[in-house]
Amino acid sequence: MNTEIHHREDQPGANSAAVQDSLVNLHRSLDAIRPALASLPLPVSPEVMAGMQATENAWRAMEAEFGMLTGSQVGELLGSRASGRSSYPSGKRKAGKLIGVRRRNAVVYPGFQFDQDVGRIRDVIPGLIAVIRKHGRTEEDLAQWLCNPSGYLDGDRPVDHLGEPERVLGAAEGHYGVEW
């Protein structure tokens, strides 16, 4: 972290540009959120807002690290020859073989579920979808769980162990199957 601070100090105006970008982002955020909050009949608690912000930040981190592919991109990656390539992943999703999440009014597919070297869906994904369906959870829940540290994996993220299907499936069953 120290080198980053020194690096920025070496670049004239870098700090002021970062501050300006932060202020612009703040104003855009407020302009987008205020009308939605004003339209609600009851006040929203700070805890709910903080939770929503944390969830959105997690989605953005997932997208930055793994990408969120469109249906057409998935169809191309998986070698679909259909003219409407976006229908191919939709069918796979309905069949419980592919995780799709709604983002910005579209269904997108987190890139972590693909073995891009061979152009296929990782073997563990259908099993994970079966676990969440059995426990009444959503694909959004699953995608978020995969990218967060898990006590069932000694604090590692499940996404970092997708090549170990039995281990990840056991962790998912432990996580979703626990009853209090």
Secondary structure as a PSIPRED ss2 file (coil, helix, strand):
# PSIPRED VFORMAT (PSIPRED V4.0)

   1 M C   1.000  0.000  0.000
   2 N H   0.000  1.000  0.000
   3 T H   0.000  1.000  0.000
   4 E H   0.000  1.000  0.000
   5 I H   0.000  1.000  0.000
   6 H H   0.000  1.000  0.000
   7 H H   0.000  1.000  0.000
   8 R H   0.000  1.000  0.000
   9 E H   0.000  1.000  0.000
  10 D H   0.000  1.000  0.000
  11 Q C   1.000  0.000  0.000
  12 P C   1.000  0.000  0.000
  13 G C   1.000  0.000  0.000
  14 A H   0.000  1.000  0.000
  15 N H   0.000  1.000  0.000
  16 S H   0.000  1.000  0.000
  17 A H   0.000  1.000  0.000
  18 A H   0.000  1.000  0.000
  19 V H   0.000  1.000  0.000
  20 Q H   0.000  1.000  0.000
  21 D H   0.000  1.000  0.000
  22 S H   0.000  1.000  0.000
  23 L H   0.000  1.000  0.000
  24 V H   0.000  1.000  0.000
  25 N H   0.000  1.000  0.000
  26 L H   0.000  1.000  0.000
  27 H H   0.000  1.000  0.000
  28 R H   0.000  1.000  0.000
  29 S H   0.000  1.000  0.000
  30 L H   0.000  1.000  0.000
  31 D H   0.000  1.000  0.000
  32 A H   0.000  1.000  0.000
  33 I H   0.000  1.000  0.000
  34 R H   0.000  1.000  0.000
  35 P H   0.000  1.000  0.000
  36 A H   0.000  1.000  0.000
  37 L H   0.000  1.000  0.000
  38 A H   0.000  1.000  0.000
  39 S H   0.000  1.000  0.000
  40 L C   1.000  0.000  0.000
  41 P C   1.000  0.000  0.000
  42 L C   1.000  0.000  0.000
  43 P C   1.000  0.000  0.000
  44 V C   1.000  0.000  0.000
  45 S C   1.000  0.000  0.000
  46 P H   0.000  1.000  0.000
  47 E H   0.000  1.000  0.000
  48 V H   0.000  1.000  0.000
  49 M H   0.000  1.000  0.000
  50 A H   0.000  1.000  0.000
  51 G H   0.000  1.000  0.000
  52 M H   0.000  1.000  0.000
  53 Q H   0.000  1.000  0.000
  54 A H   0.000  1.000  0.000
  55 T H   0.000  1.000  0.000
  56 E H   0.000  1.000  0.000
  57 N H   0.000  1.000  0.000
  58 A H   0.000  1.000  0.000
  59 W H   0.000  1.000  0.000
  60 R H   0.000  1.000  0.000
  61 A H   0.000  1.000  0.000
  62 M H   0.000  1.000  0.000
  63 E H   0.000  1.000  0.000
  64 A H   0.000  1.000  0.000
  65 E H   0.000  1.000  0.000
  66 F H   0.000  1.000  0.000
  67 G C   1.000  0.000  0.000
  68 M E   0.000  0.000  1.000
  69 L E   0.000  0.000  1.000
  70 T C   1.000  0.000  0.000
  71 G H   0.000  1.000  0.000
  72 S H   0.000  1.000  0.000
  73 Q H   0.000  1.000  0.000
  74 V H   0.000  1.000  0.000
  75 G H   0.000  1.000  0.000
  76 E H   0.000  1.000  0.000
  77 L H   0.000  1.000  0.000
  78 L C   1.000  0.000  0.000
  79 G C   1.000  0.000  0.000
  80 S C   1.000  0.000  0.000
  81 R C   1.000  0.000  0.000
  82 A C   1.000  0.000  0.000
  83 S C   1.000  0.000  0.000
  84 G C   1.000  0.000  0.000
  85 R C   1.000  0.000  0.000
  86 S C   1.000  0.000  0.000
  87 S H   0.000  1.000  0.000
  88 Y H   0.000  1.000  0.000
  89 P H   0.000  1.000  0.000
  90 S H   0.000  1.000  0.000
  91 G H   0.000  1.000  0.000
  92 K H   0.000  1.000  0.000
  93 R H   0.000  1.000  0.000
  94 K H   0.000  1.000  0.000
  95 A C   1.000  0.000  0.000
  96 G C   1.000  0.000  0.000
  97 K C   1.000  0.000  0.000
  98 L C   1.000  0.000  0.000
  99 I C   1.000  0.000  0.000
 100 G C   1.000  0.000  0.000
 101 V E   0.000  0.000  1.000
 102 R E   0.000  0.000  1.000
 103 R E   0.000  0.000  1.000
 104 R C   1.000  0.000  0.000
 105 N C   1.000  0.000  0.000
 106 A E   0.000  0.000  1.000
 107 V E   0.000  0.000  1.000
 108 V E   0.000  0.000  1.000
 109 Y E   0.000  0.000  1.000
 110 P E   0.000  0.000  1.000
 111 G H   0.000  1.000  0.000
 112 F H   0.000  1.000  0.000
 113 Q H   0.000  1.000  0.000
 114 F E   0.000  0.000  1.000
 115 D E   0.000  0.000  1.000
 116 Q C   1.000  0.000  0.000
 117 D C   1.000  0.000  0.000
 118 V C   1.000  0.000  0.000
 119 G C   1.000  0.000  0.000
 120 R E   0.000  0.000  1.000
 121 I E   0.000  0.000  1.000
 122 R C   1.000  0.000  0.000
 123 D C   1.000  0.000  0.000
 124 V H   0.000  1.000  0.000
 125 I H   0.000  1.000  0.000
 126 P H   0.000  1.000  0.000
 127 G H   0.000  1.000  0.000
 128 L H   0.000  1.000  0.000
 129 I H   0.000  1.000  0.000
 130 A H   0.000  1.000  0.000
 131 V H   0.000  1.000  0.000
 132 I H   0.000  1.000  0.000
 133 R H   0.000  1.000  0.000
 134 K H   0.000  1.000  0.000
 135 H C   1.000  0.000  0.000
 136 G C   1.000  0.000  0.000
 137 R C   1.000  0.000  0.000
 138 T C   1.000  0.000  0.000
 139 E H   0.000  1.000  0.000
 140 E H   0.000  1.000  0.000
 141 D H   0.000  1.000  0.000
 142 L H   0.000  1.000  0.000
 143 A H   0.000  1.000  0.000
 144 Q H   0.000  1.000  0.000
 145 W H   0.000  1.000  0.000
 146 L H   0.000  1.000  0.000
 147 C C   1.000  0.000  0.000
 148 N C   1.000  0.000  0.000
 149 P C   1.000  0.000  0.000
 150 S C   1.000  0.000  0.000
 151 G H   0.000  1.000  0.000
 152 Y H   0.000  1.000  0.000
 153 L H   0.000  1.000  0.000
 154 D C   1.000  0.000  0.000
 155 G C   1.000  0.000  0.000
 156 D C   1.000  0.000  0.000
 157 R C   1.000  0.000  0.000
 158 P H   0.000  1.000  0.000
 159 V H   0.000  1.000  0.000
 160 D H   0.000  1.000  0.000
 161 H H   0.000  1.000  0.000
 162 L C   1.000  0.000  0.000
 163 G C   1.000  0.000  0.000
 164 E C   1.000  0.000  0.000
 165 P H   0.000  1.000  0.000
 166 E H   0.000  1.000  0.000
 167 R H   0.000  1.000  0.000
 168 V H   0.000  1.000  0.000
 169 L H   0.000  1.000  0.000
 170 G H   0.000  1.000  0.000
 171 A H   0.000  1.000  0.000
 172 A H   0.000  1.000  0.000
 173 E H   0.000  1.000  0.000
 174 G H   0.000  1.000  0.000
 175 H H   0.000  1.000  0.000
 176 Y H   0.000  1.000  0.000
 177 G H   0.000  1.000  0.000
 178 V C   1.000  0.000  0.000
 179 E C   1.000  0.000  0.000
 180 W C   1.000  0.000  0.000
